[in-house]
Amino acid sequence: MKGLTNMDYEEIAREIITNVGGKENIANLTHCFTRLRFELKAVDQVNTEKLNQVEGVISTLYSSGQYQVVIGNKVEKVFDAVQDKLGPAQSSTSSTHSVKERLLILVTQIFTPVVPAIAASGLIKGLLTAAKLLLQRVLGIDISTSDTYNLLFMASQVIFYFMPIFLAYTAAKALKVDKFSAMVLGGFLVYPQVNDMMLDYKTAASMFGMPFVKGAWGSGDNLRVFSYVESVIPIILTVAVLYYLEKGLKRVVPDILKIILVPGLSLIIMLPIMLGITGPIGIYLGNGIQAAYNAVMTFSPLLGGALIGGGWGIFVIFGAHRALLPIGLNDVALTGKQNLLAFAGAANFAQGGSVLGVALKTKNKELKSVSWSALISAVLVGITEPAIYGANLRLKKPMLAAIISGAVGGAIMGLGNVYGDAFANNGVLTIFTYAAFGMTSFMYYLVGCLVAFIGAVGLTYLLGFEDIPDQVSDRQDELGAANQEDMRITSPVSGRLIPVESVNDPVFSKNMMGKSVAIVAEKGTLVAPASARVTMLCKTQHALGLRLDNGFDLLIHLGINTVELNGAFFDMQVAVGDRVVAHQGLGTFDIAKIKAAGYDPTVLIVLTNNEKFGLKGLQETQLVTIDDAIYIK
């Protein structure tokens, strides 16, 4: 399918739709990493023989109630072309996971996309604070009056001031609502005249007879007036209601008028609902969350700091840290400060300290290289996944050292009432974010970071760990004398090697995508089998592609038919374009929940771009770990 144009994809899409029985026979359509998955009203209407002759179709099969058309690595382009012809009605929004899991996924989908921009804004604000303090103390220069300082400061505030607009977009995308209608509602909330009306809270106002709810709480110097500027929850609730309104309007508005009337009526109806119902409810919910968090911190800031500082690394392992992000964002929106990521900073520096201990102590050259790289990302920018998955969790005791040291560092920060004026991932580059509320608080923050870091280094040395041998010659002996031309990677998961022919999916068992190795996973940690670049990542996170440094392409597919889980139980920690090194953590998957949902957790490793070579693992039915060799032969 090399060199195909959009017209070619349109023709392929037309032929596929025709041969599965036409549009009217398609109840639903999704896609995974390699194939289109049709839910058909009548499978007997499919012309399998002609489908298999369509250019770009590798094979077809019927499995798990789905008619599957195997495409390969161009599946997204073919899916888009098919979807364009079908329209949105056949796209899948169904889910097989629980309400609690769907809610967690929704929170992640809404907040995760804005985190990089928030982190960048925090970095700018931290650098401005650092420059202001240093120049004022050393040279006596006040740069806060300069145009450059003020323009950069404004830039650092944009993401927060216009937060309702950004969250309107991500919420609309997650809920499959018209994005621009949602963004108009978000923009309305921060419109200057609307904000002026909110500040004039004693003057009544209404829209179509529905009261424009305004108000304030507190008194005197502590008086705070309702405002939607920088707000978080009101727009999310509004978009949730818009989802149901939009669905209802699409049912009753004639097709020829939908493009104008659906968004127009949506806005007219939603504006008074937002001002009178969802907006005020969102404000009260935000205040309630902040009050509950503050109550914990008031009861014992030392305990609160210790719990977050010690537990953050564990939250990261399970992806649960993302569910806590709204707390910190809500705090910044309501008060202009937060301490959630201050305590998380203790955890970040502790993970960095543990991985430094590993780097200094290990004799394994590859692990040493991974550890030094992970140290930089953890300490410099607060990205700890390489440290956690690449070394600390893998060796166990360094992870324990990081948890203990992070708890101590977080407790020190809680004791010092540490706060930052931005919501920024904590590393060296954002340290000065926590200097905005006085030098005493800032010193507690620095001491907390140092204690977490140095304590983790020392504890890692004190506790020790079982080092990984630099060579696994006993495994190589089982394979026989390997040719020098053979290229070695390692298993990306721990589990039991099984014959690929026994896999209950002909795409893999018949090596349709390329020569494969199958492992029944027993631990839900996925690591890089070699140094590589991430070339593809399925939206449902159950499969990813790697381009190894030697030019080979690998597909790692987690489970059979697990695309149907829609991302539940998978948490990938990498993105397309990322460089990874051997043994670096790529993500996690919950084997128990995958099995409980009725899916096979067998992991397939497929060599997709070279028919002359294959993959050879250890003796079949043998237990393998992430250190065991797989050879490209």
PyMOL commands that set and color helices and strands:
alter all, ss='L'
color gray80, all
select helices_A, chain A and resi 6-19+23-25+43-45+48-51+75-86+88-90+99-138+143-145+147-161+163-175+179-189+192-199+220-222+233-252+255-299+301-318+321-335+340-361+365-381+385-395+397-415+428-435+439-463+473-479+500-502+506-509+562-565+591-596
alter helices_A, ss='H'
color red, helices_A
select strands_A, chain A and resi 26-31+35-40+59-63+66-70+206-207+210-211+216-217+224-225+487-490+495-498+515-521+525-527+532-537+543-548+553-560+570-572+579-580+585-589+600-607+615-616+623-624+629-632
alter strands_A, ss='S'
color yellow, strands_A
deselect
rebuild
show_as cartoon
